[in-house]
Amino acid sequence: MRNDKLPLHAEMMIKVCGMKEPDNIRNVAALTPMMMGFIFYPGSPRYAGGLDPDVVRSLPEHVRPVGVFVDATVDEVLSVCDRYGIRIAQLHGDESPETCRRLREAGMTVFKAVGIADETYMKRLEGYAGSVDMFVFDTKSEARGGTGRKFDHSLLDGYALDIPYLLGGGIGPDDVDAIVAAMRPGMAGIDINSRFEVAPGVKNLRTLIKFILSLRSLNEYEPNYTPFWEK
């Protein structure tokens, strides 16, 4: 199933999500993750709606901000992203393929988060073909947003769509070997959040540095690498 949109292992992307404190944001950005996620869902303890837009707009060019939303309208997503200078929207609710398509038509790169519990997740994904740029796979839960828990990665053996994905779901500091074992065709990288925190929205820099260095010892990622949706 490999084609030009399916990344190589050597191109693994790191997205650090749930950021909201300016100093912590600047320090994490210095570690050169490809993406940094900002949650604009008021129900989240990591809600970033009060963050000064200049903090996001001043991120280094190689750190791409991602706006995370839950069942927001297209206009709401576009308004927030315009204010913060964000060009990537990650949708964590029950957003339809039509909503995703409209955001793409408005110039946004669109990630769709999908909770996985069993093999039936594939049927839900098929309707999004042509409407999203990437999926984010998390552990299925009634709660909105991440759960901090892993799902059975062997369920990804049946993934057959021509759409890359980020692996989320409870990835923690000691999971480098598990990430390597989870590599499948189409896996573009990882999405990490709560298990690297000292408080909601504040990442433990020492733990994050050790993890990123360990992961990058296994691949050749460079900060100036251009992701597939910008090529």
SVG drawing of the C-alpha trace seen along z (x, -y; Angstrom):
<svg xmlns="http://www.w3.org/2000/svg" viewBox="-21 -38 42 46">
<polyline fill="none" stroke="black" stroke-width="0.4" points="0.0,0.0 3.1,-2.3 2.9,-5.4 4.3,-9.0 2.0,-9.9 3.0,-7.1 6.0,-8.1 9.1,-6.1 10.1,-5.0 13.1,-7.4 10.6,-10.3 8.7,-9.7 6.8,-12.8 6.4,-13.8 3.4,-15.8 3.3,-17.0 -0.3,-17.8 -2.1,-19.7 0.2,-22.7 -1.1,-25.9 1.7,-27.5 3.9,-30.0 7.3,-29.2 6.6,-25.5 5.6,-25.9 8.8,-27.7 11.0,-25.1 9.2,-22.2 9.5,-24.0 13.3,-24.0 13.2,-20.2 12.0,-20.5 8.9,-18.3 7.3,-18.6 3.9,-19.6 2.5,-21.1 -1.2,-20.7 -3.4,-23.3 -6.8,-22.2 -9.7,-24.6 -12.3,-22.5 -13.5,-24.2 -14.2,-20.9 -10.5,-20.0 -8.2,-20.7 -5.7,-21.6 -7.9,-24.3 -5.7,-26.8 -8.4,-29.4 -6.9,-32.0 -3.4,-31.7 -1.9,-34.8 -2.0,-34.2 1.5,-35.7 2.9,-32.7 1.6,-30.3 2.4,-32.7 6.0,-33.0 6.8,-29.3 9.8,-28.3 8.9,-27.6 9.7,-23.9 7.2,-23.5 3.7,-23.4 0.8,-24.3 -2.3,-22.1 -5.7,-23.3 -7.6,-20.5 -11.4,-20.8 -14.4,-18.8 -17.6,-19.1 -17.0,-22.8 -18.6,-24.3 -16.5,-25.0 -16.7,-28.8 -15.6,-28.3 -12.6,-26.3 -11.6,-28.7 -12.0,-31.7 -9.8,-30.3 -7.2,-29.1 -7.1,-32.4 -6.6,-34.2 -3.7,-31.9 -2.1,-31.5 -2.9,-27.7 -3.2,-25.8 -3.8,-22.3 -7.1,-21.3 -7.4,-18.1 -11.0,-17.0 -11.7,-14.9 -15.5,-14.7 -18.2,-13.2 -17.3,-15.5 -18.6,-14.2 -16.6,-13.8 -18.5,-16.8 -17.2,-19.0 -13.7,-17.7 -14.1,-18.4 -15.3,-21.9 -12.3,-22.7 -9.9,-21.4 -11.7,-23.4 -11.0,-26.5 -7.3,-25.7 -6.9,-23.8 -4.9,-20.5 -7.3,-18.2 -6.5,-15.4 -9.4,-13.2 -9.0,-11.5 -10.6,-8.1 -10.9,-5.9 -10.1,-2.3 -11.5,0.6 -11.9,3.4 -11.7,4.3 -14.9,2.3 -12.9,-1.0 -12.0,-0.4 -15.6,-0.7 -15.8,-4.2 -12.7,-5.3 -13.7,-4.5 -16.2,-7.3 -13.4,-9.9 -11.3,-8.9 -10.7,-12.0 -11.8,-14.3 -8.9,-14.1 -5.1,-14.4 -4.3,-12.1 -5.9,-10.1 -4.9,-10.1 -5.6,-6.8 -6.4,-6.9 -8.1,-4.5 -11.8,-4.6 -13.6,-6.3 -16.8,-8.1 -14.6,-11.0 -13.6,-13.6 -9.9,-13.8 -7.1,-11.5 -7.5,-8.8 -3.9,-8.1 -4.5,-4.4 -3.2,-2.2 -5.2,-0.1 -4.2,3.2 -1.8,2.1 -2.3,5.5 -5.6,4.0 -3.7,1.9 -2.6,5.0 -5.8,4.6 -5.4,1.0 -5.7,0.7 -6.4,-2.9 -4.1,-5.1 -4.2,-7.8 -1.3,-8.2 -1.9,-8.2 -0.3,-9.2 -0.3,-6.7 -1.7,-8.0 -3.3,-6.4 -1.3,-6.5 2.2,-6.7 4.6,-7.2 8.3,-7.8 9.2,-4.1 7.4,-3.2 10.1,-3.6 10.3,0.1 6.5,0.4 6.4,-2.4 8.9,-0.6 7.0,2.7 3.8,0.8 5.2,-0.4 3.0,0.5 2.7,-0.8 1.0,-4.3 2.2,-5.1 3.6,-8.6 4.5,-9.2 3.2,-9.6 1.0,-11.9 2.0,-12.3 0.4,-14.2 -0.7,-13.4 1.9,-10.8 4.6,-13.4 3.0,-16.0 3.7,-17.4 0.3,-19.1 -2.4,-19.3 -0.9,-21.3 2.6,-21.4 5.2,-18.9 8.1,-17.4 11.1,-18.7 13.6,-16.2 11.4,-13.2 10.5,-14.6 14.1,-15.2 15.1,-11.7 12.2,-10.2 12.8,-12.2 16.5,-11.5 15.8,-7.8 13.3,-7.8 15.4,-9.8 18.3,-7.4 16.2,-5.0 15.3,-7.3 16.8,-10.1 14.3,-12.9 15.6,-16.4 13.8,-19.6 13.7,-20.9 11.9,-17.8 8.9,-18.9 5.7,-16.8 3.8,-15.2 0.8,-17.7 3.2,-20.6 4.8,-19.0"/>
</svg>
